Amino acid sequence: MWRTPLLKTAWFLPILIAAVVLPTYAQSPTYGLGRPASLEEIKAWDDAIHPDGRELPPGSGTAVEGAKVYAAQCAACHGKTGTEGPNDKLVGGQGTLNTKKPMKTVGSFWPYATTVWDYINRSMPFNKPGSMTADEVYAVTAYVLSLNKIIREDEAMNAKTLPQVKMPNRDGFIGDPRPDWESPHSRAPETSKQ
């Protein structure tokens, strides 16, 4: 079947090239910049909040307090009432997920109030992410939940009460089948049933 010794070994050539060339790509040069992160630095960055709220820090806030923080830190991007934009709308959309024009807001789409807290804490305000105190984040979270009529504006949100908030779309997601996550970084993203 094979006519020359060269053709007999031709199938092996790509494997040989891959074995010689690929290891050089796997080890990227460092260019003499940076350094490996210390365990303390990694621990400080590992601040993801589990849906059950077990990692929530001490602090507390109500929607009344949050209205002031929201006006100063959030309204420029999300509008005075969370519906105007120019960035994502935070309020409304309940009952729209199974329609031709679903509105994915905190009140219609998000499955856990703790996830709202986590996102605000890490990412907001856009121009100074992570700059709010835990009390401010609890207050803004309470305000956004109150605007969506999920909680009353006088309800205090804290590490105990926030995980107890039942979001309207809590059952609209397929949860992670593992009984417990090993690390926030090993989490498989949830997918919407909607």
C-alpha positions as CSV (number, residue, x, y, z in Angstrom):
1,M,0.0,0.0,0.0
2,W,2.7,2.5,0.9
3,R,5.0,3.1,-2.0
4,T,8.0,4.9,-0.4
5,P,9.4,5.0,3.1
6,L,8.7,8.7,3.2
7,L,5.0,8.2,2.8
8,K,5.0,5.5,5.5
9,T,6.2,8.2,8.0
10,A,4.3,11.2,6.6
11,W,1.4,10.7,9.1
12,F,3.9,11.0,11.9
13,L,5.3,14.4,10.8
14,P,2.5,16.6,12.2
15,I,2.7,14.8,15.6
16,L,6.5,15.3,15.7
17,I,6.1,19.1,14.9
18,A,3.4,19.5,17.5
19,A,5.6,17.7,20.1
20,V,8.5,20.1,19.4
21,V,6.7,23.4,18.8
22,L,3.8,23.4,21.2
23,P,5.7,23.4,24.4
24,T,7.4,26.7,23.5
25,Y,3.9,28.3,23.1
26,A,2.8,26.9,26.5
27,Q,5.5,28.8,28.3
28,S,4.8,32.5,27.6
29,P,7.6,34.9,28.3
30,T,7.3,37.2,31.3
31,Y,9.1,40.2,29.7
32,G,10.4,41.0,33.2
33,L,7.2,42.6,34.3
34,G,5.0,41.8,37.3
35,R,5.3,39.1,39.9
36,P,3.2,36.1,41.0
37,A,0.3,37.2,43.3
38,S,0.8,36.3,47.0
39,L,-1.7,34.1,48.8
40,E,-2.8,37.2,50.8
41,E,-3.5,39.1,47.6
42,I,-5.5,36.2,46.1
43,K,-7.5,35.9,49.3
44,A,-8.3,39.6,49.2
45,W,-9.6,39.3,45.6
46,D,-11.5,36.1,46.3
47,D,-14.6,38.0,47.6
48,A,-17.4,36.3,45.6
49,I,-20.7,35.9,47.5
50,H,-22.4,32.6,47.4
51,P,-26.2,32.7,46.8
52,D,-26.9,31.6,50.4
53,G,-24.9,34.7,51.5
54,R,-22.3,32.9,53.6
55,E,-19.5,35.3,52.6
56,L,-21.5,38.5,53.1
57,P,-19.7,41.0,55.4
58,P,-21.1,42.8,58.4
59,G,-23.1,45.9,57.6
60,S,-26.7,47.0,57.0
61,G,-28.7,49.4,54.9
62,T,-32.3,50.4,54.0
63,A,-33.8,51.6,50.8
64,V,-34.3,55.1,52.4
65,E,-30.5,55.3,53.0
66,G,-29.8,53.7,49.6
67,A,-31.8,56.4,47.8
68,K,-29.2,58.9,48.7
69,V,-26.2,56.7,47.7
70,Y,-28.0,55.8,44.5
71,A,-28.6,59.4,43.6
72,A,-24.9,60.2,44.1
73,Q,-23.3,57.0,42.7
74,C,-25.8,55.3,40.3
75,A,-28.4,57.7,38.8
76,A,-26.1,59.1,36.2
77,C,-25.9,55.7,34.5
78,H,-29.2,54.0,35.4
79,G,-31.5,57.0,35.7
80,K,-33.3,58.6,38.7
81,T,-35.7,55.7,39.1
82,G,-33.6,52.9,37.6
83,T,-35.7,52.9,34.4
84,E,-34.2,55.8,32.3
85,G,-30.7,54.6,31.5
86,P,-28.6,55.4,29.5
87,N,-27.1,52.1,30.8
88,D,-29.0,49.0,31.8
89,K,-32.5,49.4,33.3
90,L,-32.6,48.1,36.8
91,V,-36.4,48.2,37.4
92,G,-39.4,46.7,35.7
93,G,-39.8,43.9,33.3
94,Q,-41.6,41.5,35.6
95,G,-43.5,39.0,33.5
96,T,-41.6,39.8,30.2
97,L,-39.1,37.0,30.2
98,N,-41.4,34.7,28.1
99,T,-42.3,37.4,25.7
100,K,-40.8,38.4,22.4
101,K,-39.2,41.4,24.1
102,P,-37.9,40.2,27.4
103,M,-36.6,42.9,29.8
104,K,-33.8,41.6,31.9
105,T,-33.7,43.7,35.0
106,V,-32.9,43.1,38.7
107,G,-36.6,42.6,39.3
108,S,-37.3,40.3,36.4
109,F,-34.2,38.2,35.8
110,W,-31.8,38.0,38.7
111,P,-32.3,34.9,40.8
112,Y,-30.7,35.9,44.1
113,A,-30.6,39.2,46.0
114,T,-27.1,38.2,47.2
115,T,-25.9,38.2,43.6
116,V,-27.2,41.8,43.2
117,W,-25.2,42.7,46.3
118,D,-22.1,40.9,44.9
119,Y,-22.3,42.6,41.5
120,I,-22.8,46.1,43.0
121,N,-20.0,45.5,45.5
122,R,-17.5,44.4,42.8
123,S,-18.5,46.5,39.8
124,M,-20.2,49.7,40.8
125,P,-20.1,52.6,40.4
126,F,-18.7,52.1,36.9
127,N,-16.1,54.8,37.3
128,K,-14.9,53.6,40.7
129,P,-15.7,49.9,41.0
130,G,-15.5,48.5,44.5
131,S,-15.3,51.9,46.2
132,M,-18.5,51.7,48.2
133,T,-18.6,50.6,51.8
134,A,-20.5,47.4,52.8
135,D,-23.2,49.6,54.4
136,E,-23.5,51.6,51.1
137,V,-23.8,48.4,49.1
138,Y,-26.5,47.0,51.4
139,A,-28.4,50.3,51.1
140,V,-28.2,50.5,47.3
141,T,-29.2,46.9,47.0
142,A,-32.1,47.5,49.3
143,Y,-33.1,50.6,47.2
144,V,-33.0,48.7,43.9
145,L,-35.0,45.8,45.5
146,S,-37.5,48.3,46.8
147,L,-37.8,50.0,43.4
148,N,-38.7,46.6,42.0
149,K,-41.3,46.1,44.9
150,I,-39.4,43.0,46.1
151,I,-38.9,44.5,49.6
152,R,-40.4,47.4,51.6
153,E,-38.3,50.5,51.7
154,D,-38.0,50.3,55.5
155,E,-36.6,46.8,55.5
156,A,-32.9,46.6,56.5
157,M,-30.7,44.4,54.3
158,N,-27.8,42.7,56.0
159,A,-26.0,39.4,56.0
160,K,-29.0,37.7,57.6
161,T,-31.9,39.3,55.8
162,L,-30.5,39.6,52.2
163,P,-30.2,35.8,51.6
164,Q,-33.9,35.4,52.7
165,V,-35.2,37.7,50.0
166,K,-37.1,35.6,47.4
167,M,-36.4,37.1,44.0
168,P,-39.3,36.8,41.4
169,N,-37.1,34.7,39.0
170,R,-35.5,32.5,41.6
171,D,-37.1,29.4,40.1
172,G,-36.4,30.4,36.5
173,F,-32.8,29.1,36.6
174,I,-31.2,25.7,36.7
175,G,-29.0,25.5,39.7
176,D,-25.6,24.0,40.0
177,P,-26.1,20.2,40.8
178,R,-23.1,20.1,43.1
179,P,-24.1,20.3,46.8
180,D,-21.4,22.9,47.5
181,W,-19.0,24.9,45.5
182,E,-15.4,24.4,46.2
183,S,-14.4,27.9,45.2
184,P,-16.2,30.9,43.7
185,H,-13.9,30.5,40.7
186,S,-14.9,26.9,40.0
187,R,-18.6,27.8,39.7
188,A,-20.4,26.8,36.5
189,P,-22.5,29.6,35.2
190,E,-26.2,29.2,35.7
191,T,-28.4,29.2,32.6
192,S,-31.8,30.6,32.4
193,K,-34.8,28.4,31.7
194,Q,-36.5,31.4,30.1
